[in-house]
Amino acid sequence: MPLTSLLLGAALFLAGLTLATDYRGAAGMFANTFLDPNQGDRAILRHYARRGIDHPELHHFNEAPRHPRPVRIGGGFVSAVGLVFLSGGVLSLVRG
């Protein structure tokens, strides 16, 4: 069990640190890949476009520059959770 906590903590910490520091544009890449609704079902977007309805998901690229900031903040939280798991794994190794 301590090994699982150590590995999970290290993985979460490193992933969160990468997002929080925006290493090589990781936050922007994450926002464009996972938070882009245009990556989803294109049939639904075509359905709205044919009827002339202005669907809010089509405005992603207008708002895209604001998306990396919350991703970086979330990366900081993920990094903190990773540190909690990492310290819990270390404590269980030292005690056991």
Gaussian input, Z-matrix of N, CA and C with variables (Angstrom, degrees):
# hf/3-21g

backbone

0 1
 N
 C     1     B1
 C     2     B2     1     A1
 N     3     B3     2     A2     1     D1
 C     4     B4     3     A3     2     D2
 C     5     B5     4     A4     3     D3
 N     6     B6     5     A5     4     D4
 C     7     B7     6     A6     5     D5
 C     8     B8     7     A7     6     D6
 N     9     B9     8     A8     7     D7
 C    10    B10     9     A9     8     D8
 C    11    B11    10    A10     9     D9
 N    12    B12    11    A11    10    D10
 C    13    B13    12    A12    11    D11
 C    14    B14    13    A13    12    D12
 N    15    B15    14    A14    13    D13
 C    16    B16    15    A15    14    D14
 C    17    B17    16    A16    15    D15
 N    18    B18    17    A17    16    D16
 C    19    B19    18    A18    17    D17
 C    20    B20    19    A19    18    D18
 N    21    B21    20    A20    19    D19
 C    22    B22    21    A21    20    D20
 C    23    B23    22    A22    21    D21
 N    24    B24    23    A23    22    D22
 C    25    B25    24    A24    23    D23
 C    26    B26    25    A25    24    D24
 N    27    B27    26    A26    25    D25
 C    28    B28    27    A27    26    D26
 C    29    B29    28    A28    27    D27
 N    30    B30    29    A29    28    D28
 C    31    B31    30    A30    29    D29
 C    32    B32    31    A31    30    D30
 N    33    B33    32    A32    31    D31
 C    34    B34    33    A33    32    D32
 C    35    B35    34    A34    33    D33
 N    36    B36    35    A35    34    D34
 C    37    B37    36    A36    35    D35
 C    38    B38    37    A37    36    D36
 N    39    B39    38    A38    37    D37
 C    40    B40    39    A39    38    D38
 C    41    B41    40    A40    39    D39
 N    42    B42    41    A41    40    D40
 C    43    B43    42    A42    41    D41
 C    44    B44    43    A43    42    D42
 N    45    B45    44    A44    43    D43
 C    46    B46    45    A45    44    D44
 C    47    B47    46    A46    45    D45
 N    48    B48    47    A47    46    D46
 C    49    B49    48    A48    47    D47
 C    50    B50    49    A49    48    D48
 N    51    B51    50    A50    49    D49
 C    52    B52    51    A51    50    D50
 C    53    B53    52    A52    51    D51
 N    54    B54    53    A53    52    D52
 C    55    B55    54    A54    53    D53
 C    56    B56    55    A55    54    D54
 N    57    B57    56    A56    55    D55
 C    58    B58    57    A57    56    D56
 C    59    B59    58    A58    57    D57
 N    60    B60    59    A59    58    D58
 C    61    B61    60    A60    59    D59
 C    62    B62    61    A61    60    D60
 N    63    B63    62    A62    61    D61
 C    64    B64    63    A63    62    D62
 C    65    B65    64    A64    63    D63
 N    66    B66    65    A65    64    D64
 C    67    B67    66    A66    65    D65
 C    68    B68    67    A67    66    D66
 N    69    B69    68    A68    67    D67
 C    70    B70    69    A69    68    D68
 C    71    B71    70    A70    69    D69
 N    72    B72    71    A71    70    D70
 C    73    B73    72    A72    71    D71
 C    74    B74    73    A73    72    D72
 N    75    B75    74    A74    73    D73
 C    76    B76    75    A75    74    D74
 C    77    B77    76    A76    75    D75
 N    78    B78    77    A77    76    D76
 C    79    B79    78    A78    77    D77
 C    80    B80    79    A79    78    D78
 N    81    B81    80    A80    79    D79
 C    82    B82    81    A81    80    D80
 C    83    B83    82    A82    81    D81
 N    84    B84    83    A83    82    D82
 C    85    B85    84    A84    83    D83
 C    86    B86    85    A85    84    D84
 N    87    B87    86    A86    85    D85
 C    88    B88    87    A87    86    D86
 C    89    B89    88    A88    87    D87
 N    90    B90    89    A89    88    D88
 C    91    B91    90    A90    89    D89
 C    92    B92    91    A91    90    D90
 N    93    B93    92    A92    91    D91
 C    94    B94    93    A93    92    D92
 C    95    B95    94    A94    93    D93
 N    96    B96    95    A95    94    D94
 C    97    B97    96    A96    95    D95
 C    98    B98    97    A97    96    D96
 N    99    B99    98    A98    97    D97
 C   100   B100    99    A99    98    D98
 C   101   B101   100   A100    99    D99
 N   102   B102   101   A101   100   D100
 C   103   B103   102   A102   101   D101
 C   104   B104   103   A103   102   D102
 N   105   B105   104   A104   103   D103
 C   106   B106   105   A105   104   D104
 C   107   B107   106   A106   105   D105
 N   108   B108   107   A107   106   D106
 C   109   B109   108   A108   107   D107
 C   110   B110   109   A109   108   D108
 N   111   B111   110   A110   109   D109
 C   112   B112   111   A111   110   D110
 C   113   B113   112   A112   111   D111
 N   114   B114   113   A113   112   D112
 C   115   B115   114   A114   113   D113
 C   116   B116   115   A115   114   D114
 N   117   B117   116   A116   115   D115
 C   118   B118   117   A117   116   D116
 C   119   B119   118   A118   117   D117
 N   120   B120   119   A119   118   D118
 C   121   B121   120   A120   119   D119
 C   122   B122   121   A121   120   D120
 N   123   B123   122   A122   121   D121
 C   124   B124   123   A123   122   D122
 C   125   B125   124   A124   123   D123
 N   126   B126   125   A125   124   D124
 C   127   B127   126   A126   125   D125
 C   128   B128   127   A127   126   D126
 N   129   B129   128   A128   127   D127
 C   130   B130   129   A129   128   D128
 C   131   B131   130   A130   129   D129
 N   132   B132   131   A131   130   D130
 C   133   B133   132   A132   131   D131
 C   134   B134   133   A133   132   D132
 N   135   B135   134   A134   133   D133
 C   136   B136   135   A135   134   D134
 C   137   B137   136   A136   135   D135
 N   138   B138   137   A137   136   D136
 C   139   B139   138   A138   137   D137
 C   140   B140   139   A139   138   D138
 N   141   B141   140   A140   139   D139
 C   142   B142   141   A141   140   D140
 C   143   B143   142   A142   141   D141
 N   144   B144   143   A143   142   D142
 C   145   B145   144   A144   143   D143
 C   146   B146   145   A145   144   D144
 N   147   B147   146   A146   145   D145
 C   148   B148   147   A147   146   D146
 C   149   B149   148   A148   147   D147
 N   150   B150   149   A149   148   D148
 C   151   B151   150   A150   149   D149
 C   152   B152   151   A151   150   D150
 N   153   B153   152   A152   151   D151
 C   154   B154   153   A153   152   D152
 C   155   B155   154   A154   153   D153
 N   156   B156   155   A155   154   D154
 C   157   B157   156   A156   155   D155
 C   158   B158   157   A157   156   D156
 N   159   B159   158   A158   157   D157
 C   160   B160   159   A159   158   D158
 C   161   B161   160   A160   159   D159
 N   162   B162   161   A161   160   D160
 C   163   B163   162   A162   161   D161
 C   164   B164   163   A163   162   D162
 N   165   B165   164   A164   163   D163
 C   166   B166   165   A165   164   D164
 C   167   B167   166   A166   165   D165
 N   168   B168   167   A167   166   D166
 C   169   B169   168   A168   167   D167
 C   170   B170   169   A169   168   D168
 N   171   B171   170   A170   169   D169
 C   172   B172   171   A171   170   D170
 C   173   B173   172   A172   171   D171
 N   174   B174   173   A173   172   D172
 C   175   B175   174   A174   173   D173
 C   176   B176   175   A175   174   D174
 N   177   B177   176   A176   175   D175
 C   178   B178   177   A177   176   D176
 C   179   B179   178   A178   177   D177
 N   180   B180   179   A179   178   D178
 C   181   B181   180   A180   179   D179
 C   182   B182   181   A181   180   D180
 N   183   B183   182   A182   181   D181
 C   184   B184   183   A183   182   D182
 C   185   B185   184   A184   183   D183
 N   186   B186   185   A185   184   D184
 C   187   B187   186   A186   185   D185
 C   188   B188   187   A187   186   D186
 N   189   B189   188   A188   187   D187
 C   190   B190   189   A189   188   D188
 C   191   B191   190   A190   189   D189
 N   192   B192   191   A191   190   D190
 C   193   B193   192   A192   191   D191
 C   194   B194   193   A193   192   D192
 N   195   B195   194   A194   193   D193
 C   196   B196   195   A195   194   D194
 C   197   B197   196   A196   195   D195
 N   198   B198   197   A197   196   D196
 C   199   B199   198   A198   197   D197
 C   200   B200   199   A199   198   D198
 N   201   B201   200   A200   199   D199
 C   202   B202   201   A201   200   D200
 C   203   B203   202   A202   201   D201
 N   204   B204   203   A203   202   D202
 C   205   B205   204   A204   203   D203
 C   206   B206   205   A205   204   D204
 N   207   B207   206   A206   205   D205
 C   208   B208   207   A207   206   D206
 C   209   B209   208   A208   207   D207
 N   210   B210   209   A209   208   D208
 C   211   B211   210   A210   209   D209
 C   212   B212   211   A211   210   D210
 N   213   B213   212   A212   211   D211
 C   214   B214   213   A213   212   D212
 C   215   B215   214   A214   213   D213
 N   216   B216   215   A215   214   D214
 C   217   B217   216   A216   215   D215
 C   218   B218   217   A217   216   D216
 N   219   B219   218   A218   217   D217
 C   220   B220   219   A219   218   D218
 C   221   B221   220   A220   219   D219
 N   222   B222   221   A221   220   D220
 C   223   B223   222   A222   221   D221
 C   224   B224   223   A223   222   D222
 N   225   B225   224   A224   223   D223
 C   226   B226   225   A225   224   D224
 C   227   B227   226   A226   225   D225
 N   228   B228   227   A227   226   D226
 C   229   B229   228   A228   227   D227
 C   230   B230   229   A229   228   D228
 N   231   B231   230   A230   229   D229
 C   232   B232   231   A231   230   D230
 C   233   B233   232   A232   231   D231
 N   234   B234   233   A233   232   D232
 C   235   B235   234   A234   233   D233
 C   236   B236   235   A235   234   D234
 N   237   B237   236   A236   235   D235
 C   238   B238   237   A237   236   D236
 C   239   B239   238   A238   237   D237
 N   240   B240   239   A239   238   D238
 C   241   B241   240   A240   239   D239
 C   242   B242   241   A241   240   D240
 N   243   B243   242   A242   241   D241
 C   244   B244   243   A243   242   D242
 C   245   B245   244   A244   243   D243
 N   246   B246   245   A245   244   D244
 C   247   B247   246   A246   245   D245
 C   248   B248   247   A247   246   D246
 N   249   B249   248   A248   247   D247
 C   250   B250   249   A249   248   D248
 C   251   B251   250   A250   249   D249
 N   252   B252   251   A251   250   D250
 C   253   B253   252   A252   251   D251
 C   254   B254   253   A253   252   D252
 N   255   B255   254   A254   253   D253
 C   256   B256   255   A255   254   D254
 C   257   B257   256   A256   255   D255
 N   258   B258   257   A257   256   D256
 C   259   B259   258   A258   257   D257
 C   260   B260   259   A259   258   D258
 N   261   B261   260   A260   259   D259
 C   262   B262   261   A261   260   D260
 C   263   B263   262   A262   261   D261
 N   264   B264   263   A263   262   D262
 C   265   B265   264   A264   263   D263
 C   266   B266   265   A265   264   D264
 N   267   B267   266   A266   265   D265
 C   268   B268   267   A267   266   D266
 C   269   B269   268   A268   267   D267
 N   270   B270   269   A269   268   D268
 C   271   B271   270   A270   269   D269
 C   272   B272   271   A271   270   D270
 N   273   B273   272   A272   271   D271
 C   274   B274   273   A273   272   D272
 C   275   B275   274   A274   273   D273
 N   276   B276   275   A275   274   D274
 C   277   B277   276   A276   275   D275
 C   278   B278   277   A277   276   D276
 N   279   B279   278   A278   277   D277
 C   280   B280   279   A279   278   D278
 C   281   B281   280   A280   279   D279
 N   282   B282   281   A281   280   D280
 C   283   B283   282   A282   281   D281
 C   284   B284   283   A283   282   D282
 N   285   B285   284   A284   283   D283
 C   286   B286   285   A285   284   D284
 C   287   B287   286   A286   285   D285

   B1=1.4514
   B2=1.5320
   B3=1.3231
   B4=1.4679
   B5=1.5274
   B6=1.3350
   B7=1.4527
   B8=1.5275
   B9=1.3255
   B10=1.4564
   B11=1.5198
   B12=1.3101
   B13=1.4616
   B14=1.5251
   B15=1.3150
   B16=1.4692
   B17=1.5273
   B18=1.3240
   B19=1.4610
   B20=1.5219
   B21=1.3336
   B22=1.4574
   B23=1.5218
   B24=1.3149
   B25=1.4602
   B26=1.5144
   B27=1.3294
   B28=1.4657
   B29=1.5183
   B30=1.3369
   B31=1.4655
   B32=1.5230
   B33=1.3262
   B34=1.4659
   B35=1.5202
   B36=1.3278
   B37=1.4585
   B38=1.5221
   B39=1.3195
   B40=1.4644
   B41=1.5259
   B42=1.3282
   B43=1.4736
   B44=1.5236
   B45=1.3218
   B46=1.4669
   B47=1.5120
   B48=1.3147
   B49=1.4607
   B50=1.5223
   B51=1.3207
   B52=1.4625
   B53=1.5198
   B54=1.3268
   B55=1.4642
   B56=1.5240
   B57=1.3277
   B58=1.4625
   B59=1.5236
   B60=1.3315
   B61=1.4669
   B62=1.5200
   B63=1.3307
   B64=1.4636
   B65=1.5242
   B66=1.3153
   B67=1.4647
   B68=1.5256
   B69=1.3178
   B70=1.4693
   B71=1.5185
   B72=1.3155
   B73=1.4628
   B74=1.5150
   B75=1.3423
   B76=1.4655
   B77=1.5221
   B78=1.3299
   B79=1.4661
   B80=1.5246
   B81=1.3177
   B82=1.4610
   B83=1.5188
   B84=1.3296
   B85=1.4600
   B86=1.5299
   B87=1.3282
   B88=1.4611
   B89=1.5176
   B90=1.3492
   B91=1.4613
   B92=1.5220
   B93=1.3238
   B94=1.4578
   B95=1.5183
   B96=1.3145
   B97=1.4623
   B98=1.5214
   B99=1.3358
   B100=1.4518
   B101=1.5229
   B102=1.3143
   B103=1.4637
   B104=1.5149
   B105=1.3392
   B106=1.4503
   B107=1.5240
   B108=1.3113
   B109=1.4645
   B110=1.5283
   B111=1.3140
   B112=1.4617
   B113=1.5113
   B114=1.3339
   B115=1.4539
   B116=1.5241
   B117=1.3225
   B118=1.4581
   B119=1.5186
   B120=1.3008
   B121=1.4590
   B122=1.5240
   B123=1.2996
   B124=1.4674
   B125=1.5257
   B126=1.3206
   B127=1.4626
   B128=1.5290
   B129=1.3250
   B130=1.4671
   B131=1.5198
   B132=1.3295
   B133=1.4617
   B134=1.5257
   B135=1.3466
   B136=1.4711
   B137=1.5241
   B138=1.3296
   B139=1.4645
   B140=1.5297
   B141=1.3202
   B142=1.4656
   B143=1.5238
   B144=1.3271
   B145=1.4647
   B146=1.5233
   B147=1.3265
   B148=1.4672
   B149=1.5176
   B150=1.3099
   B151=1.4595
   B152=1.5293
   B153=1.3174
   B154=1.4616
   B155=1.5166
   B156=1.3293
   B157=1.4643
   B158=1.5227
   B159=1.3256
   B160=1.4585
   B161=1.5216
   B162=1.3116
   B163=1.4690
   B164=1.5236
   B165=1.3493
   B166=1.4677
   B167=1.5313
   B168=1.3202
   B169=1.4583
   B170=1.5227
   B171=1.3294
   B172=1.4492
   B173=1.5255
   B174=1.3137
   B175=1.4650
   B176=1.5232
   B177=1.3162
   B178=1.4696
   B179=1.5152
   B180=1.3123
   B181=1.4553
   B182=1.5246
   B183=1.3342
   B184=1.4631
   B185=1.5208
   B186=1.3327
   B187=1.4591
   B188=1.5207
   B189=1.3229
   B190=1.4688
   B191=1.5254
   B192=1.3349
   B193=1.4746
   B194=1.5274
   B195=1.3442
   B196=1.4641
   B197=1.5154
   B198=1.3348
   B199=1.4566
   B200=1.5265
   B201=1.3259
   B202=1.4770
   B203=1.5242
   B204=1.3171
   B205=1.4668
   B206=1.5275
   B207=1.3512
   B208=1.4684
   B209=1.5248
   B210=1.3331
   B211=1.4611
   B212=1.5205
   B213=1.3215
   B214=1.4687
   B215=1.5253
   B216=1.3212
   B217=1.4675
   B218=1.5252
   B219=1.3349
   B220=1.4643
   B221=1.5143
   B222=1.3381
   B223=1.4594
   B224=1.5182
   B225=1.3287
   B226=1.4649
   B227=1.5218
   B228=1.3383
   B229=1.4613
   B230=1.5289
   B231=1.3225
   B232=1.4712
   B233=1.5240
   B234=1.3277
   B235=1.4525
   B236=1.5321
   B237=1.3160
   B238=1.4662
   B239=1.5281
   B240=1.3361
   B241=1.4685
   B242=1.5249
   B243=1.3296
   B244=1.4613
   B245=1.5128
   B246=1.3206
   B247=1.4688
   B248=1.5221
   B249=1.3320
   B250=1.4672
   B251=1.5318
   B252=1.3331
   B253=1.4654
   B254=1.5226
   B255=1.3152
   B256=1.4603
   B257=1.5197
   B258=1.3252
   B259=1.4647
   B260=1.5266
   B261=1.3445
   B262=1.4630
   B263=1.5161
   B264=1.3200
   B265=1.4642
   B266=1.5089
   B267=1.3250
   B268=1.4655
   B269=1.5299
   B270=1.3279
   B271=1.4698
   B272=1.5282
   B273=1.3126
   B274=1.4632
   B275=1.5379
   B276=1.3080
   B277=1.4624
   B278=1.5239
   B279=1.3200
   B280=1.4667
   B281=1.5279
   B282=1.3169
   B283=1.4548
   B284=1.5265
   B285=1.3454
   B286=1.4642
   B287=1.4673
   A1=112.15
   A2=119.62
   A3=118.32
   A4=112.81
   A5=116.43
   A6=119.25
   A7=110.98
   A8=116.86
   A9=121.04
   A10=110.44
   A11=116.06
   A12=120.41
   A13=111.24
   A14=116.70
   A15=120.23
   A16=111.42
   A17=116.46
   A18=120.06
   A19=111.87
   A20=116.95
   A21=120.46
   A22=110.81
   A23=116.78
   A24=120.66
   A25=112.55
   A26=116.83
   A27=119.91
   A28=111.08
   A29=117.16
   A30=120.33
   A31=111.52
   A32=117.51
   A33=120.64
   A34=111.54
   A35=116.10
   A36=119.67
   A37=111.12
   A38=117.14
   A39=119.80
   A40=111.98
   A41=117.14
   A42=119.57
   A43=110.64
   A44=116.81
   A45=120.00
   A46=112.53
   A47=116.80
   A48=120.81
   A49=110.90
   A50=116.58
   A51=120.39
   A52=110.74
   A53=117.44
   A54=120.30
   A55=111.54
   A56=117.13
   A57=120.21
   A58=112.15
   A59=117.42
   A60=119.79
   A61=112.32
   A62=116.86
   A63=122.99
   A64=110.44
   A65=115.38
   A66=121.71
   A67=109.78
   A68=116.33
   A69=124.14
   A70=113.11
   A71=116.92
   A72=121.20
   A73=114.15
   A74=117.28
   A75=120.87
   A76=111.76
   A77=118.69
   A78=120.60
   A79=110.53
   A80=117.30
   A81=120.41
   A82=111.76
   A83=116.47
   A84=120.57
   A85=110.50
   A86=117.10
   A87=121.28
   A88=110.63
   A89=116.63
   A90=120.62
   A91=111.07
   A92=117.43
   A93=120.05
   A94=111.91
   A95=117.91
   A96=120.37
   A97=112.02
   A98=117.29
   A99=119.88
   A100=114.43
   A101=118.00
   A102=119.76
   A103=113.03
   A104=118.05
   A105=121.85
   A106=109.11
   A107=117.76
   A108=119.57
   A109=112.14
   A110=118.32
   A111=120.57
   A112=111.76
   A113=117.99
   A114=121.25
   A115=110.65
   A116=116.35
   A117=121.02
   A118=112.65
   A119=116.09
   A120=122.62
   A121=109.90
   A122=116.50
   A123=121.20
   A124=112.41
   A125=118.25
   A126=121.05
   A127=110.54
   A128=116.44
   A129=119.67
   A130=110.07
   A131=116.95
   A132=119.51
   A133=111.42
   A134=117.63
   A135=120.54
   A136=110.69
   A137=116.25
   A138=121.44
   A139=110.04
   A140=116.76
   A141=120.12
   A142=111.70
   A143=117.28
   A144=120.85
   A145=111.07
   A146=117.98
   A147=120.73
   A148=111.40
   A149=117.10
   A150=120.56
   A151=113.11
   A152=115.93
   A153=119.85
   A154=113.85
   A155=116.65
   A156=120.24
   A157=107.83
   A158=115.88
   A159=120.53
   A160=108.37
   A161=115.92
   A162=120.74
   A163=109.54
   A164=118.74
   A165=120.50
   A166=113.84
   A167=118.25
   A168=119.55
   A169=112.30
   A170=117.26
   A171=119.88
   A172=111.77
   A173=117.55
   A174=121.59
   A175=112.33
   A176=118.17
   A177=120.79
   A178=111.52
   A179=117.82
   A180=119.88
   A181=111.88
   A182=117.86
   A183=119.86
   A184=111.13
   A185=116.48
   A186=121.54
   A187=112.90
   A188=117.92
   A189=122.05
   A190=114.25
   A191=120.60
   A192=117.81
   A193=114.17
   A194=118.24
   A195=119.93
   A196=112.86
   A197=118.35
   A198=120.58
   A199=114.85
   A200=121.74
   A201=118.68
   A202=114.48
   A203=118.74
   A204=119.47
   A205=112.62
   A206=120.11
   A207=118.70
   A208=112.85
   A209=116.94
   A210=119.51
   A211=109.90
   A212=117.27
   A213=120.40
   A214=110.94
   A215=117.41
   A216=120.88
   A217=109.76
   A218=116.93
   A219=121.02
   A220=112.02
   A221=116.62
   A222=120.56
   A223=111.91
   A224=116.66
   A225=120.23
   A226=111.88
   A227=116.88
   A228=120.38
   A229=111.34
   A230=116.37
   A231=119.94
   A232=110.03
   A233=116.60
   A234=120.75
   A235=111.15
   A236=117.01
   A237=120.51
   A238=111.32
   A239=117.04
   A240=120.41
   A241=109.67
   A242=116.93
   A243=120.42
   A244=112.12
   A245=116.72
   A246=119.73
   A247=111.83
   A248=116.70
   A249=120.07
   A250=109.84
   A251=116.90
   A252=120.06
   A253=111.37
   A254=116.41
   A255=120.30
   A256=111.34
   A257=116.73
   A258=119.13
   A259=111.24
   A260=117.51
   A261=119.77
   A262=111.72
   A263=117.26
   A264=120.68
   A265=111.89
   A266=116.32
   A267=120.30
   A268=110.28
   A269=116.88
   A270=120.05
   A271=111.62
   A272=117.29
   A273=118.46
   A274=111.39
   A275=117.46
   A276=119.91
   A277=111.68
   A278=116.08
   A279=120.76
   A280=110.21
   A281=118.54
   A282=122.36
   A283=111.63
   A284=116.34
   A285=120.38
   A286=110.81
   D1=-41.34
   D2=179.83
   D3=-63.43
   D4=-32.93
   D5=179.96
   D6=-66.57
   D7=-38.41
   D8=177.70
   D9=-63.35
   D10=-44.16
   D11=179.10
   D12=-64.41
   D13=-38.91
   D14=178.16
   D15=-64.74
   D16=-46.62
   D17=-178.93
   D18=-66.63
   D19=-43.20
   D20=178.05
   D21=-63.75
   D22=-43.41
   D23=178.76
   D24=-62.82
   D25=-43.14
   D26=179.31
   D27=-65.56
   D28=-41.61
   D29=179.51
   D30=-65.42
   D31=-45.10
   D32=178.62
   D33=-63.96
   D34=-41.94
   D35=-179.38
   D36=-62.83
   D37=-46.36
   D38=-178.19
   D39=-68.62
   D40=-39.33
   D41=178.07
   D42=-66.38
   D43=-43.34
   D44=178.16
   D45=-65.34
   D46=-38.60
   D47=178.33
   D48=-65.74
   D49=-38.13
   D50=177.42
   D51=-63.04
   D52=-43.47
   D53=179.26
   D54=-71.00
   D55=-39.49
   D56=-176.50
   D57=-68.18
   D58=-36.63
   D59=-179.40
   D60=-90.17
   D61=-4.06
   D62=-179.78
   D63=55.35
   D64=47.81
   D65=-179.04
   D66=-63.88
   D67=119.12
   D68=-179.05
   D69=52.88
   D70=35.94
   D71=177.09
   D72=73.64
   D73=27.78
   D74=-176.69
   D75=-64.04
   D76=-37.48
   D77=-178.82
   D78=-66.72
   D79=-42.20
   D80=178.20
   D81=-65.75
   D82=-39.85
   D83=178.68
   D84=-65.85
   D85=-40.69
   D86=177.56
   D87=-63.06
   D88=-44.77
   D89=-179.48
   D90=-64.12
   D91=-41.11
   D92=-178.93
   D93=-71.71
   D94=-32.00
   D95=-175.81
   D96=-84.88
   D97=-49.61
   D98=-172.31
   D99=-96.66
   D100=-24.32
   D101=-177.86
   D102=-101.70
   D103=1.92
   D104=-178.95
   D105=-84.18
   D106=110.46
   D107=-179.22
   D108=-67.79
   D109=-19.56
   D110=179.00
   D111=-71.48
   D112=-11.13
   D113=174.70
   D114=-78.58
   D115=-9.21
   D116=-175.48
   D117=-81.68
   D118=-143.23
   D119=-175.17
   D120=-76.95
   D121=109.28
   D122=-178.38
   D123=-72.43
   D124=-22.33
   D125=179.05
   D126=-63.47
   D127=-38.44
   D128=178.52
   D129=-66.14
   D130=-42.34
   D131=179.78
   D132=-66.17
   D133=-37.13
   D134=176.41
   D135=-65.13
   D136=-37.41
   D137=178.83
   D138=-59.77
   D139=-46.05
   D140=178.19
   D141=-66.63
   D142=-39.47
   D143=-178.34
   D144=-65.91
   D145=-38.43
   D146=179.37
   D147=-63.93
   D148=-35.25
   D149=-178.95
   D150=-87.21
   D151=-2.00
   D152=177.68
   D153=76.55
   D154=18.94
   D155=-179.82
   D156=-87.72
   D157=131.30
   D158=179.09
   D159=-83.79
   D160=96.26
   D161=-177.24
   D162=-77.85
   D163=134.89
   D164=-176.97
   D165=-62.67
   D166=-24.47
   D167=-179.68
   D168=-70.42
   D169=-16.98
   D170=179.85
   D171=-76.12
   D172=-8.42
   D173=-179.55
   D174=-92.71
   D175=14.66
   D176=-176.10
   D177=-60.21
   D178=-43.14
   D179=-174.83
   D180=-72.42
   D181=-21.99
   D182=173.91
   D183=-73.27
   D184=-31.00
   D185=-177.63
   D186=-101.00
   D187=0.42
   D188=-173.39
   D189=-57.57
   D190=-38.36
   D191=-179.14
   D192=-62.34
   D193=-20.05
   D194=-179.73
   D195=-86.39
   D196=-14.01
   D197=-174.39
   D198=-70.76
   D199=-37.11
   D200=-178.11
   D201=-62.51
   D202=-25.25
   D203=-178.84
   D204=-63.38
   D205=-50.56
   D206=176.22
   D207=-64.44
   D208=-29.97
   D209=177.15
   D210=-66.16
   D211=-39.04
   D212=178.01
   D213=-67.19
   D214=-39.00
   D215=177.61
   D216=-65.47
   D217=-43.35
   D218=176.21
   D219=-62.57
   D220=-35.47
   D221=176.17
   D222=-62.54
   D223=-36.43
   D224=175.84
   D225=-64.04
   D226=-41.24
   D227=177.40
   D228=-65.86
   D229=-41.70
   D230=178.47
   D231=-62.89
   D232=-39.26
   D233=177.94
   D234=-63.51
   D235=-40.19
   D236=178.44
   D237=-65.77
   D238=-40.89
   D239=177.25
   D240=-64.28
   D241=-39.00
   D242=176.87
   D243=-61.44
   D244=-38.82
   D245=177.28
   D246=-65.72
   D247=-35.45
   D248=177.45
   D249=-64.09
   D250=-46.70
   D251=177.92
   D252=-63.68
   D253=-40.02
   D254=-179.84
   D255=-64.61
   D256=-44.45
   D257=178.94
   D258=-68.23
   D259=-35.01
   D260=176.13
   D261=-64.43
   D262=-38.90
   D263=177.43
   D264=-66.07
   D265=-40.90
   D266=178.71
   D267=-65.40
   D268=-43.40
   D269=179.13
   D270=-63.54
   D271=-38.99
   D272=179.58
   D273=-70.89
   D274=-29.16
   D275=174.82
   D276=-70.77
   D277=-40.65
   D278=-178.39
   D279=-69.67
   D280=-40.89
   D281=-178.72
   D282=-72.48
   D283=-37.36
   D284=-172.99
   D285=-85.80

